[in-house]
Amino acid sequence: MFTRDAKMRRGVSSARQTRSICDGPKMADGSWTRFRMVWVPAHQVPVSTYCGTYSCSTSGGYFQPDQVFEKVKYPVTPDYGGGR
């Protein structure tokens, strides 16, 4: 199972901070391992942006590689009230 939840990150760029969740295989006792990472994908950071009536253009700037803010691994146990 893999899910992504994106939201706007406040700051200089309009890059989106993303939370990625990946669940490992279910074990015999019904539990599984979950991996979670909060990160911003690689993107171009513009120095200046000019907008006209119908479009915008950017100039200058630099390349920002992936940024990882949090990376965790933890066990998950079944709640017996619903299923995975």
C-alpha positions in Angstrom: 0.0 0.0 0.0 1.4 3.4 -0.9 -0.3 6.8 -0.3 0.8 10.4 -0.8 -0.6 13.4 0.8 0.6 16.8 -0.5 0.2 20.2 0.9 1.7 23.7 0.2 4.9 24.5 2.0 5.3 28.1 3.1 8.6 29.7 2.1 10.5 31.1 -0.8 9.4 28.5 -3.4 6.1 27.0 -4.2 7.4 23.4 -3.8 5.0 21.0 -2.2 5.9 19.2 1.0 4.9 15.6 0.6 4.2 12.8 3.1 4.8 9.4 1.7 3.5 6.3 3.6 4.4 2.7 2.6 3.1 -0.3 4.4 5.1 -3.5 4.5 3.6 -7.0 4.2 1.2 -8.2 6.8 2.8 -10.7 9.3 1.3 -13.8 10.8 0.1 -11.9 13.9 -1.7 -9.3 11.8 0.8 -6.5 12.3 2.9 -4.8 9.7 5.7 -2.3 9.4 5.0 1.3 8.2 7.5 3.6 6.7 6.8 7.3 6.6 8.8 10.1 5.0 8.1 13.9 4.9 10.0 15.4 2.0 10.0 18.0 -0.8 10.8 16.6 -4.3 13.6 18.2 -6.4 12.5 21.4 -8.1 13.8 24.6 -9.7 13.7 27.6 -7.4 13.2 30.8 -9.5 14.9 34.1 -8.7 12.2 36.1 -10.3 8.8 35.5 -11.8 7.0 37.8 -14.3 3.3 37.3 -15.0 1.5 38.8 -18.0 -2.2 38.6 -18.8 -2.3 34.9 -19.7 1.0 33.4 -18.5 4.0 33.6 -16.2 7.7 33.1 -16.8 10.6 32.7 -14.5 14.3 33.5 -14.9 17.4 32.7 -13.0 17.3 30.6 -10.0 18.8 27.3 -8.9 18.1 23.6 -8.7 17.0 22.3 -5.3 17.5 18.6 -4.8 15.1 16.4 -2.8 14.9 17.5 0.8 14.0 14.9 3.5 12.6 16.3 6.8 11.5 13.1 8.5 12.0 9.4 7.8 10.5 6.9 10.3 9.8 3.2 10.5 7.4 1.8 13.1 5.2 -1.2 13.8 1.4 -1.1 13.3 -0.9 -3.5 15.0 -4.4 -4.4 13.8 -7.3 -2.7 15.5 -9.7 -5.6 14.9 -12.4 -3.1 14.1 -11.6 -2.7 10.5 -9.2 -4.1 8.0 -6.2 -3.0 6.1 
